[in-house]
Amino acid sequence: MIQAAFEPLPGNGLMSPEDLPQGIARLSRGAYLGEASLDMMLAILTESAANICGVERASIWALTEGQRELRCLELFERSTGHHSSGNTIDAIGHPVFFRALRDGACMAVDDAYIHPLTAEFVSYYLPRHRITAILVAPIHIRGELQGVLCLEQVATRQPWASAHQVFAQAVANLVALALVEYEAGEARRQARLAREQMRAVIDASPDALLLADGHSGEILDLNRQAEALTGRQREELLGRHHGTLYPPEQQRAVTAEVVRLLDAGSPGRLAAELQRGDGSTVPVSVSARCAELSDGGRLALKIIQAA
């Protein structure tokens, strides 16, 4: 069993509505927030939700297939301590439930066998799992419905109080936070991978390469060959204008010529002198390529070779 925020309640039955606010506060303060893997985080939340609220089943479902399907990401069954995932519910066979789902409101069903919102589940889902009452809370991310948290009573049935609905929505919000954290983490990992790949590519080049902001001219990155050719460390060059690599009397002319090459997309090269870190100069030839970014930004790649 996963170490949840709360130990299981003895016996069956919902937690008293008066005790739920304290449970929400303790769950929200969980030290695992942002530290566990996504799968572990969802498992902790379902297990904690079931133990706090006193329900038999707690599950998290994601809307997939263009919001035409609910896919179970995590289900916890309190009596057995079992975690599972993978079940699906499609919109075609459950149009009433999906219409209510898209309204984005919490659904509290005290008797799942007679309520119109769950009538589509009477023939198979409810009897298979002995479900008697269902509480569904929407999971919104950046204002859009992305899934639901589901709390289900089994065998016995008690009416849902408004405090239970508040609790379910609070847990759903924690699920949304976990998903956003995961998404942000994935974006950071992808960005780091892209940087590492770009670093490997530019370091593999036999030429000195400089990556600069195409508008400001600020040096954003460079390879080892550029360090060797300029006689300067990477940290010393980052943030400087690329024109400062040349003697003062050449800086304006070289910068203007690089801009011309970028604007024209020309494959031509220009001759210049590079001023090294020790003050000496070395004759070089320079070419430049430009990449336009979707946000209006511009990247300039300078290829510098010793003449």
Summary of the structure (lengths in Angstrom):
residues: 307
radius of gyration: 30.0
end to end distance: 68.2
largest distance: 88.1
contacts: 919
relative contact order: 0.10
helix: 40%
strand: 28%
